[in-house]
Amino acid sequence: EEQAMIDLDVDVVLAYAGNQNLTPAQRAAFNRIAEYKRSIAALESQIETETSARDRVYEEQTRIRENIKAVPAGSDLQARYLRSMGQLEDEAESHKKNIDKLEQQAAAERQKLADYVAGLQL
């Protein structure tokens, strides 16, 4: 039963929250569940955004690697490409750190939701 409540879509949860046949405490519980689910969804959206940005960096790195192979070793252009690779590597690392942080936050929110649902006395 707990897992079923956790797995409900936020729109379904909100529909229950608006059901006048439920007690005020039950409606408040469904509203609280919806808050957790919206928070989790927002974090998951941010994770997707960061992941897409990181993937674009990886694609750019692949392009620059190919360019590095095509230019003379030691040339100014090669040095420029190498600087770009360094900057891209910093960006990729930044995205990875952001993704890790957001994933930890999402896991914490999921746990809060699970704990809340487990403690409900409806």
C-alpha positions in Angstrom: 0.0 0.0 0.0 2.9 2.4 0.8 4.6 1.7 -2.5 1.3 2.2 -4.3 1.0 5.7 -2.8 4.6 6.6 -3.6 4.1 5.4 -7.2 1.0 7.5 -7.9 1.4 10.2 -10.5 1.3 13.7 -9.0 -1.9 14.6 -10.9 -3.6 11.6 -9.3 -2.3 12.6 -5.9 -3.7 16.1 -6.4 -7.0 14.6 -7.4 -7.2 12.8 -4.1 -6.1 15.9 -2.3 -9.1 17.7 -3.8 -11.6 14.9 -3.0 -14.1 16.4 -0.5 -15.1 12.9 0.6 -11.8 12.5 2.4 -11.1 13.9 5.8 -9.0 17.1 6.0 -6.1 15.1 7.4 -6.3 12.7 4.4 -6.4 15.6 1.9 -3.5 17.3 3.7 -1.5 14.1 3.5 -2.1 13.9 -0.3 -1.1 17.5 -0.6 2.1 16.8 1.2 2.8 13.8 -1.0 2.3 16.0 -4.0 4.8 18.5 -2.7 7.4 15.7 -2.4 6.6 14.4 -5.8 6.9 17.9 -7.4 10.2 18.4 -5.7 11.5 15.1 -7.0 10.3 15.9 -10.5 12.0 19.2 -10.5 15.3 17.6 -9.4 15.0 14.9 -12.1 14.4 17.6 -14.7 17.6 19.4 -13.5 19.5 16.1 -13.7 18.3 15.7 -17.3 19.3 19.2 -18.2 22.8 18.8 -16.7 23.2 15.4 -18.4 22.3 16.9 -21.8 24.7 19.7 -21.3 27.5 17.2 -20.3 26.7 15.1 -23.3 27.1 18.1 -25.6 30.5 18.8 -24.0 31.5 15.2 -24.7 30.4 15.6 -28.4 32.4 18.8 -28.7 35.4 17.0 -27.2 35.1 14.3 -29.8 35.0 16.9 -32.5 38.1 18.7 -31.2 40.0 15.4 -30.8 39.5 14.8 -34.5 40.7 18.3 -35.3 43.8 17.9 -33.2 44.7 14.8 -35.2 44.3 16.8 -38.4 46.5 19.7 -37.6 50.3 19.8 -37.5 51.8 18.9 -34.1 53.1 21.9 -32.2 51.1 24.4 -34.4 49.3 27.4 -32.9 46.0 25.8 -34.0 46.8 22.6 -32.1 47.6 24.6 -29.0 44.3 26.4 -29.4 42.5 23.1 -29.6 44.3 21.7 -26.6 43.3 24.8 -24.6 39.7 24.2 -25.7 39.9 20.6 -24.6 41.1 21.8 -21.1 38.1 24.1 -20.8 35.7 21.5 -22.0 37.2 19.0 -19.5 36.5 21.6 -16.7 32.9 22.0 -18.0 32.4 18.2 -18.1 33.7 17.9 -14.5 31.4 20.7 -13.4 28.4 19.0 -14.9 29.3 15.7 -13.3 29.6 17.3 -9.9 26.2 19.0 -10.4 24.6 15.7 -11.5 26.0 13.9 -8.5 24.7 16.6 -6.1 21.3 16.6 -7.8 21.1 12.8 -7.7 21.9 12.9 -4.0 19.2 15.5 -3.4 16.6 13.5 -5.4 17.5 10.3 -3.4 17.1 12.3 -0.2 13.7 13.6 -1.3 12.6 10.1 -2.3 13.6 8.8 1.1 11.7 11.7 2.8 8.6 10.8 0.7 9.0 7.1 1.6 9.4 7.9 5.3 6.4 10.2 5.3 4.2 7.7 3.6 5.4 4.9 6.0 4.5 7.1 8.9 1.0 8.0 7.8 -1.9 7.0 10.1 -4.9 7.5 7.8 
